[in-house]
Amino acid sequence: MTDRLSPGDPAPDFTLPTDSGGTLSLADLRGRKVILYAYPAAMTPGCTKQACDFRDSLASLQAAGYEVVGISPDKPEKLAKFRDRDAITFPLVADTDKAVLTAYGAFGEKQMYGRTVTGVIRSTFVVDEDGKIERALYNVKATGHVAKLRRDLGLD
C-alpha cells in the first residue's frame, strides 16, 4: 500500500510537463493555495466529468484564492487533446512515470469492479500557501466531488 499524506505534511514538490508544452513546478505556486487533483486517464467519461466540474468552478475557486492543477499519467500530447476537446482552462500535468502520483499516495492498489488492480487512485489535495497539505482526499468520486469540495472549503 502506498503511504498516504495527511494534513500538515509537506506537499511533495514536482516539476512536470504540461498540456501546453511547458513545465509546471509546485514551487512556482508557493504563496497561493493549490488544488491538485489526480485522475486516472484523460478523455474517459468520469475524468471528463470531473475536469469539466473543475473548469466550471474555476472562476469562483480562483476568486477564493485557489489554483487548480490536474495530474495524470497521460502524455502531454493526450493532455493537450483533452484540454482542447473539453475547453479545460487550468493546467494539466503529465506524470508518465507515476513518481509524483506515488509520492502523493495516489498510485497503488485499488478496488475496481470488485477486483484489486494497480492504478491511479482518484484523489484531491489542497496545498496551503506554505506548501503544506491542508486536505488529502482519497478515493473520491468523479461526479459531485467538486461540489462537495467547495462545501468543505466553505465556498458554498
Residue frames as a rotation matrix with the C-alpha (Angstrom) as fourth column:
MET 1
0.577 0.816 0.000 0.00
0.816 -0.577 0.000 0.00
0.000 0.000 -1.000 0.00
THR 2
-0.181 -0.594 0.784 1.25
0.546 -0.724 -0.422 3.45
0.818 0.351 0.455 -0.89
ASP 3
-0.581 -0.064 -0.811 1.82
0.766 -0.381 -0.518 5.85
-0.275 -0.922 0.271 2.01
ARG 4
0.287 0.768 0.573 -0.88
0.816 -0.509 0.274 8.47
0.502 0.389 -0.773 2.18
LEU 5
-0.724 -0.503 0.471 -0.44
0.259 -0.832 -0.490 12.13
0.639 -0.233 0.733 3.02
SER 6
0.108 0.711 -0.695 -2.11
0.991 -0.021 0.132 13.82
0.079 -0.703 -0.707 5.97
PRO 7
0.818 0.218 0.532 -2.84
0.208 -0.975 0.079 17.45
0.536 0.047 -0.843 6.84
GLY 8
0.826 -0.562 0.051 0.36
-0.361 -0.457 0.813 19.20
-0.434 -0.689 -0.580 7.89
ASP 9
0.300 -0.737 0.605 2.64
0.646 0.624 0.440 17.03
-0.702 0.259 0.664 5.75
PRO 10
-0.319 -0.422 -0.848 4.84
-0.422 -0.738 0.526 18.87
-0.849 0.526 0.057 3.28
ALA 11
0.814 0.581 -0.008 3.40
-0.222 0.299 -0.928 18.53
-0.537 0.757 0.372 -0.23
PRO 12
0.072 -0.821 0.566 5.90
0.624 0.480 0.617 16.63
-0.778 0.309 0.546 -2.40
ASP 13
0.097 -0.105 -0.990 7.38
-0.509 -0.860 0.041 19.11
-0.855 0.500 -0.137 -4.85
PHE 14
0.143 -0.049 0.988 7.41
0.706 0.705 -0.067 18.36
-0.694 0.707 0.136 -8.56
THR 15
-0.239 -0.112 -0.965 8.29
-0.649 -0.720 0.244 19.79
-0.722 0.685 0.100 -11.94
LEU 16
-0.250 0.283 0.926 6.28
0.477 0.868 -0.137 18.12
-0.843 0.407 -0.352 -14.70
PRO 17
-0.988 -0.045 0.146 5.48
0.153 -0.373 0.915 18.71
0.013 0.927 0.376 -18.37
THR 18
-0.409 0.879 -0.247 2.14
-0.170 -0.339 -0.926 20.36
-0.897 -0.336 0.287 -19.09
ASP 19
0.246 0.676 0.694 -0.58
0.698 0.374 -0.611 20.14
-0.673 0.635 -0.380 -21.71
SER 20
0.950 0.168 -0.263 0.72
-0.013 -0.820 -0.572 23.40
-0.312 0.547 -0.777 -23.22
GLY 21
0.703 -0.708 0.071 4.28
0.356 0.263 -0.897 22.21
0.616 0.655 0.437 -23.83
GLY 22
0.108 -0.671 0.733 5.90
-0.638 -0.613 -0.467 23.89
0.763 -0.417 -0.494 -20.84
THR 23
-0.434 -0.194 -0.880 6.60
0.531 0.733 -0.424 22.68
0.727 -0.652 -0.216 -17.33
LEU 24
0.417 0.559 0.717 4.92
-0.407 -0.590 0.697 23.43
0.813 -0.582 -0.018 -14.03
SER 25
-0.617 -0.609 -0.499 6.52
0.285 0.418 -0.863 23.23
0.734 -0.674 -0.085 -10.60
LEU 26
0.413 0.727 -0.548 4.62
0.797 0.002 0.604 23.19
0.441 -0.686 -0.579 -7.35
ALA 27
-0.249 -0.612 -0.750 7.27
0.866 -0.488 0.111 25.59
-0.434 -0.622 0.652 -6.04
ASP 28
-0.859 -0.042 0.510 6.16
0.364 -0.752 0.550 28.11
0.360 0.658 0.661 -8.72
LEU 29
0.027 0.979 0.200 2.76
0.225 -0.201 0.953 28.23
0.974 0.020 -0.226 -7.00
ARG 30
-0.369 -0.220 -0.903 4.13
0.915 0.082 -0.394 28.86
0.161 -0.972 0.171 -3.49
GLY 31
-0.962 0.085 -0.259 2.24
0.010 -0.938 -0.345 31.68
-0.273 -0.335 0.902 -1.82
ARG 32
-0.333 0.899 -0.284 -1.04
-0.891 -0.201 0.408 30.51
0.310 0.389 0.868 -3.36
LYS 33
-0.131 0.393 0.910 -3.45
-0.511 0.760 -0.402 27.79
-0.849 -0.518 0.102 -2.37
VAL 34
-0.590 -0.163 -0.791 -3.44
-0.789 0.322 0.523 24.88
0.170 0.933 -0.318 -4.81
ILE 35
0.423 0.659 0.622 -6.00
-0.563 0.729 -0.390 22.18
-0.710 -0.185 0.679 -5.51
LEU 36
-0.578 -0.618 -0.533 -4.06
-0.816 0.438 0.378 19.30
0.000 0.653 -0.757 -7.08
TYR 37
0.379 0.755 0.535 -6.31
-0.677 0.620 -0.396 16.53
-0.631 -0.212 0.747 -8.27
ALA 38
-0.755 -0.654 0.041 -5.18
-0.520 0.636 0.570 13.14
-0.399 0.409 -0.821 -9.53
TYR 39
0.434 0.900 -0.034 -7.24
-0.692 0.308 -0.653 11.33
-0.578 0.307 0.757 -12.13
PRO 40
0.225 -0.365 0.904 -6.66
0.149 0.929 0.338 8.05
-0.963 0.059 0.263 -13.98
ALA 41
-0.542 -0.406 0.736 -6.97
0.716 0.235 0.657 8.92
-0.440 0.883 0.164 -17.67
ALA 42
-0.638 0.256 -0.727 -7.80
-0.405 -0.914 0.034 11.90
-0.655 0.316 0.686 -19.86
MET 43
-0.532 0.505 -0.680 -10.84
-0.823 -0.121 0.554 11.67
0.197 0.855 0.480 -22.12
THR 44
-0.792 0.417 -0.446 -12.59
0.447 0.894 0.043 8.92
0.417 -0.165 -0.894 -20.15
PRO 45
0.075 0.943 0.325 -16.17
0.410 -0.326 0.852 9.61
0.909 0.070 -0.411 -19.00
GLY 46
0.660 0.208 -0.722 -15.50
0.747 -0.088 0.658 10.03
0.073 -0.974 -0.213 -15.26
CYS 47
-0.282 -0.867 -0.411 -12.32
0.827 -0.437 0.353 12.03
-0.486 -0.240 0.840 -15.71
THR 48
-0.660 0.142 0.738 -14.02
0.494 -0.659 0.568 14.27
0.567 0.739 0.364 -18.27
LYS 49
0.457 0.890 -0.012 -16.92
0.526 -0.259 0.810 14.92
0.718 -0.376 -0.586 -15.87
GLN 50
0.483 -0.333 -0.810 -14.52
0.811 -0.178 0.557 15.78
-0.330 -0.926 0.184 -13.06
ALA 51
-0.628 -0.773 0.097 -12.34
0.742 -0.555 0.376 18.06
-0.237 0.308 0.922 -15.23
CYS 52
-0.398 0.560 0.727 -15.42
0.427 -0.588 0.687 19.87
0.812 0.584 -0.004 -16.55
ASP 53
0.664 0.600 -0.446 -16.70
0.655 -0.180 0.734 20.35
0.360 -0.780 -0.512 -12.99
PHE 54
0.017 -0.740 -0.673 -13.36
0.794 -0.399 0.459 21.94
-0.608 -0.542 0.581 -12.01
ARG 55
-0.755 -0.272 0.597 -13.45
0.626 -0.570 0.532 24.03
0.196 0.776 0.600 -15.22
ASP 56
0.029 0.892 0.452 -16.96
0.488 -0.407 0.772 25.24
0.872 0.198 -0.447 -14.47
SER 57
0.832 0.245 -0.498 -15.97
0.551 -0.253 0.795 26.16
0.069 -0.936 -0.345 -10.87
LEU 58
-0.029 -0.997 0.065 -12.59
0.963 -0.045 -0.265 27.65
0.267 0.055 0.962 -11.76
ALA 59
-0.169 -0.044 0.985 -13.55
0.153 -0.988 -0.018 31.34
0.974 0.148 0.174 -11.63
SER 60
0.724 0.493 0.483 -15.06
-0.378 -0.302 0.875 31.06
0.577 -0.816 -0.032 -8.14
LEU 61
0.755 -0.548 -0.359 -12.18
0.655 0.621 0.431 28.85
-0.013 -0.561 0.828 -6.91
GLN 62
-0.218 -0.877 0.427 -9.66
0.828 -0.398 -0.394 31.39
0.516 0.268 0.814 -8.21
ALA 63
0.142 0.355 0.924 -11.67
-0.149 -0.915 0.374 34.23
0.979 -0.191 -0.077 -6.66
ALA 64
0.968 0.210 0.138 -11.30
-0.178 0.184 0.967 32.40
0.178 -0.960 0.215 -3.33
GLY 65
0.394 -0.906 0.154 -7.53
-0.891 -0.335 0.305 32.18
-0.225 -0.257 -0.940 -3.89
TYR 66
0.268 -0.249 0.931 -7.20
-0.064 0.959 0.275 28.62
-0.961 -0.133 0.241 -5.25
GLU 67
-0.225 -0.356 -0.907 -5.25
-0.971 0.000 0.240 27.47
-0.085 0.934 -0.346 -8.30
VAL 68
0.662 0.467 0.586 -6.33
-0.384 0.883 -0.270 24.15
-0.643 -0.046 0.764 -9.84
VAL 69
-0.304 -0.747 -0.591 -3.93
-0.953 0.229 0.201 21.63
-0.015 0.624 -0.782 -11.38
GLY 70
0.831 0.532 0.162 -4.85
-0.515 0.846 -0.136 18.20
-0.210 0.030 0.977 -12.75
ILE 71
-0.301 -0.954 -0.015 -2.30
-0.923 0.287 0.255 15.37
-0.239 0.090 -0.967 -12.74
SER 72
0.817 0.490 0.305 -2.44
-0.390 0.858 -0.334 12.06
-0.425 0.154 0.892 -14.58
PRO 73
-0.010 -0.864 0.503 -0.05
0.095 0.500 0.861 9.53
-0.995 0.057 0.077 -16.11
ASP 74
0.775 0.363 0.518 -1.09
0.531 0.072 -0.845 10.62
-0.344 0.929 -0.137 -19.61
LYS 75
-0.338 -0.878 0.338 1.46
0.925 -0.244 0.292 12.02
-0.174 0.411 0.895 -22.07
PRO 76
-0.561 0.072 -0.825 1.41
0.107 -0.982 -0.158 15.80
-0.821 -0.177 0.543 -22.64
GLU 77
-0.957 0.192 -0.219 0.06
-0.252 -0.172 0.952 15.28
0.145 0.966 0.213 -26.19
LYS 78
-0.445 0.838 -0.315 -3.01
0.690 0.545 0.476 13.47
0.571 -0.005 -0.821 -24.89
LEU 79
-0.256 0.313 -0.915 -3.50
0.794 -0.472 -0.384 16.15
-0.551 -0.825 -0.128 -22.23
ALA 80
-0.853 -0.081 -0.516 -3.43
-0.178 -0.884 0.432 18.81
-0.491 0.460 0.739 -24.97
LYS 81
-0.775 0.619 -0.127 -6.17
0.077 0.292 0.953 16.95
0.627 0.729 -0.274 -26.87
PHE 82
-0.236 0.664 -0.710 -8.19
0.957 0.285 -0.052 16.67
0.168 -0.691 -0.703 -23.64
ARG 83
-0.523 -0.045 -0.851 -7.73
0.411 -0.888 -0.206 20.40
-0.747 -0.457 0.483 -22.96
ASP 84
-0.932 0.117 -0.344 -8.78
-0.345 -0.582 0.736 21.36
-0.114 0.805 0.582 -26.48
ARG 85
-0.674 0.699 -0.238 -11.70
0.346 0.584 0.734 18.93
0.652 0.413 -0.636 -26.70
ASP 86
0.132 0.764 -0.631 -13.24
0.918 0.147 0.369 19.96
0.375 -0.628 -0.682 -23.38
ALA 87
0.301 -0.043 0.953 -12.05
0.060 -0.996 -0.064 23.58
0.952 0.077 -0.297 -23.08
ILE 88
0.566 -0.220 -0.794 -10.07
0.821 0.242 0.518 22.85
0.078 -0.945 0.317 -19.90
THR 89
0.647 -0.191 0.738 -8.80
0.064 -0.951 -0.303 26.20
0.760 0.243 -0.603 -18.63
PHE 90
0.703 -0.515 0.491 -6.35
-0.650 -0.183 0.738 25.12
-0.290 -0.837 -0.464 -15.93
PRO 91
-0.166 -0.869 -0.466 -3.01
-0.964 0.243 -0.111 23.32
0.210 0.430 -0.878 -16.24
LEU 92
0.959 0.265 0.103 -2.85
-0.276 0.954 0.120 19.56
-0.066 -0.144 0.987 -16.71
VAL 93
0.058 -0.998 0.031 0.48
-0.989 -0.054 0.135 17.94
-0.133 -0.038 -0.990 -15.85
ALA 94
0.675 0.089 -0.732 1.87
-0.423 0.860 -0.286 14.64
0.604 0.503 0.618 -17.12
ASP 95
0.073 -0.615 0.785 3.36
-0.922 0.259 0.288 12.22
-0.380 -0.745 -0.548 -14.60
THR 96
0.450 0.192 -0.872 4.15
-0.745 0.620 -0.248 9.45
0.493 0.761 0.422 -17.07
ASP 97
-0.438 -0.651 -0.620 6.45
-0.151 0.733 -0.663 7.53
0.886 -0.197 -0.420 -14.69
LYS 98
0.491 0.838 -0.236 3.90
0.162 0.178 0.971 7.94
0.856 -0.515 -0.049 -11.85
ALA 99
-0.448 -0.757 -0.476 6.62
0.663 0.076 -0.745 9.06
0.600 -0.650 0.467 -9.39
VAL 100
-0.857 0.174 0.486 4.69
-0.364 -0.871 -0.330 12.14
0.366 -0.459 0.810 -8.24
LEU 101
0.200 0.971 -0.135 1.39
-0.612 0.231 0.756 10.26
0.765 -0.069 0.640 -8.04
THR 102
0.255 -0.192 -0.948 3.16
0.513 0.858 -0.036 7.65
0.820 -0.477 0.317 -5.90
ALA 103
-0.789 -0.614 -0.024 4.71
0.375 -0.450 -0.811 10.35
0.487 -0.648 0.585 -3.68
TYR 104
-0.597 0.657 0.460 1.20
-0.725 -0.687 0.040 11.71
0.342 -0.310 0.887 -3.04
GLY 105
-0.779 0.308 0.547 -0.18
-0.142 0.762 -0.632 8.24
-0.611 -0.570 -0.550 -2.29
ALA 106
0.148 0.885 -0.442 -2.38
-0.680 -0.234 -0.695 8.49
-0.718 0.403 0.567 -5.39
PHE 107
0.181 -0.089 -0.979 -0.98
-0.823 0.532 -0.201 5.47
0.538 0.842 0.023 -7.22
GLY 108
-0.789 -0.430 0.439 -1.24
-0.601 0.688 -0.406 1.92
-0.127 -0.584 -0.802 -5.94
GLU 109
-0.868 0.485 -0.106 -3.72
0.458 0.864 0.209 -0.83
0.193 0.133 -0.972 -5.27
LYS 110
-0.652 0.758 -0.008 -7.39
-0.697 -0.604 -0.387 0.00
-0.298 -0.247 0.922 -5.54
GLN 111
-0.449 0.620 0.643 -10.68
0.373 0.784 -0.495 -1.79
-0.812 0.018 -0.584 -5.98
MET 112
-0.569 0.311 -0.761 -12.21
-0.763 -0.546 0.347 -1.65
-0.307 0.778 0.548 -9.43
TYR 113
0.142 0.757 -0.637 -15.34
-0.849 0.425 0.316 -3.62
0.510 0.496 0.703 -10.30
GLY 114
0.885 0.317 0.340 -14.70
-0.464 0.654 0.598 -5.91
-0.033 -0.687 0.726 -7.34
ARG 115
0.681 -0.724 -0.107 -11.09
0.646 0.663 -0.378 -6.70
0.344 0.188 0.920 -8.28
THR 116
0.587 -0.611 -0.530 -7.84
0.152 -0.560 0.814 -5.40
-0.795 -0.559 -0.236 -6.85
VAL 117
0.645 -0.402 0.650 -5.87
0.699 -0.034 -0.715 -3.54
0.309 0.915 0.259 -9.51
THR 118
-0.159 -0.735 -0.659 -2.90
0.737 -0.533 0.417 -1.18
-0.657 -0.419 0.626 -9.51
GLY 119
-0.063 0.154 0.986 -3.53
0.851 -0.509 0.134 2.30
0.522 0.847 -0.099 -10.87
VAL 120
-0.798 -0.148 0.584 -4.25
-0.033 -0.957 -0.288 5.92
0.602 -0.249 0.759 -10.15
ILE 121
-0.341 0.664 -0.665 -6.35
0.937 0.186 -0.295 6.43
-0.072 -0.724 -0.686 -7.02
ARG 122
0.035 0.409 0.912 -8.68
0.479 -0.808 0.344 9.35
0.877 0.425 -0.224 -7.78
SER 123
0.037 -0.206 -0.978 -7.56
0.987 -0.145 0.068 11.86
-0.156 -0.968 0.198 -5.15
THR 124
0.514 0.084 0.853 -7.58
0.311 -0.946 -0.095 15.58
0.799 0.314 -0.513 -4.38
PHE 125
-0.093 -0.641 -0.762 -5.04
0.996 -0.065 -0.067 17.53
-0.007 -0.765 0.644 -2.37
VAL 126
0.861 0.245 0.446 -5.41
0.230 -0.969 0.088 21.05
0.454 0.027 -0.891 -1.07
VAL 127
-0.053 -0.961 -0.270 -1.96
0.964 0.022 -0.265 22.58
0.261 -0.275 0.925 -0.57
ASP 128
0.735 0.344 -0.584 -1.66
0.555 -0.800 0.227 25.76
-0.389 -0.491 -0.779 1.50
GLU 129
0.949 -0.310 0.064 0.43
-0.223 -0.798 -0.559 28.82
0.224 0.516 -0.827 0.68
ASP 130
0.296 -0.878 0.377 3.43
-0.889 -0.108 0.446 27.37
-0.350 -0.467 -0.812 2.54
GLY 131
-0.205 -0.376 -0.904 3.42
-0.783 0.617 -0.080 24.10
0.588 0.691 -0.421 0.59
LYS 132
-0.897 -0.023 0.442 1.81
-0.340 0.674 -0.656 22.00
-0.283 -0.738 -0.612 3.32
ILE 133
-0.679 0.702 -0.214 -1.05
0.334 0.555 0.762 19.58
0.654 0.446 -0.611 2.80
GLU 134
-0.705 0.555 0.442 -4.27
-0.708 -0.584 -0.396 21.13
0.039 -0.593 0.805 4.11
ARG 135
0.368 0.803 0.469 -6.54
-0.674 0.578 -0.461 18.29
-0.641 -0.146 0.754 2.92
ALA 136
-0.790 -0.503 -0.349 -5.78
-0.611 0.601 0.515 14.89
-0.049 0.621 -0.783 1.40
LEU 137
0.169 0.951 0.259 -8.87
-0.732 0.297 -0.613 13.20
-0.660 -0.086 0.746 -0.01
TYR 138
-0.850 -0.522 -0.076 -8.52
-0.465 0.672 0.576 9.69
-0.250 0.525 -0.814 -1.43
ASN 139
-0.813 0.519 0.263 -10.92
0.574 0.789 0.217 7.52
-0.095 0.328 -0.940 -3.44
VAL 140
-0.509 0.648 -0.567 -13.10
-0.300 -0.751 -0.589 10.48
-0.807 -0.130 0.576 -4.34
LYS 141
0.125 0.659 0.742 -15.96
0.708 0.465 -0.532 10.13
-0.695 0.592 -0.408 -6.79
ALA 142
-0.777 -0.392 0.492 -15.69
0.629 -0.471 0.618 11.79
-0.010 0.790 0.613 -10.19
THR 143
-0.220 0.802 0.555 -19.26
0.357 -0.463 0.811 13.03
0.908 0.376 -0.184 -10.08
GLY 144
0.762 0.645 0.056 -20.18
0.244 -0.367 0.898 15.51
0.599 -0.671 -0.437 -7.35
HIS 145
0.192 -0.764 -0.616 -16.67
0.978 0.205 0.051 15.75
0.087 -0.612 0.786 -5.94
VAL 146
-0.663 -0.483 0.572 -16.09
0.484 -0.859 -0.164 19.40
0.571 0.169 0.803 -6.85
ALA 147
0.168 0.808 0.564 -19.40
-0.187 -0.536 0.823 20.44
0.968 -0.244 0.061 -5.27
LYS 148
0.816 0.086 -0.572 -18.50
0.486 0.434 0.759 18.56
0.313 -0.897 0.313 -2.08
LEU 149
-0.192 -0.968 -0.164 -15.00
0.965 -0.156 -0.209 20.06
0.176 -0.199 0.964 -2.07
ARG 150
-0.465 0.086 0.881 -16.48
0.129 -0.978 0.164 23.55
0.876 0.189 0.444 -2.45
ARG 151
0.662 0.737 0.133 -18.77
-0.096 -0.093 0.991 22.91
0.743 -0.669 0.009 0.54
ASP 152
0.611 -0.486 -0.625 -15.87
0.782 0.493 0.381 21.52
0.123 -0.722 0.681 2.61
LEU 153
-0.496 -0.846 0.194 -13.77
0.824 -0.529 -0.203 24.61
0.275 0.059 0.960 1.79
GLY 154
-0.188 0.526 -0.830 -16.66
0.659 -0.559 -0.503 26.87
-0.728 -0.642 -0.242 2.85
LEU 155
-0.962 -0.224 -0.160 -17.17
0.025 -0.649 0.761 28.29
-0.274 0.727 0.629 -0.65
ASP 156
-0.556 0.831 -0.009 -20.86
0.033 0.033 0.999 27.36
0.830 0.555 -0.045 -0.94
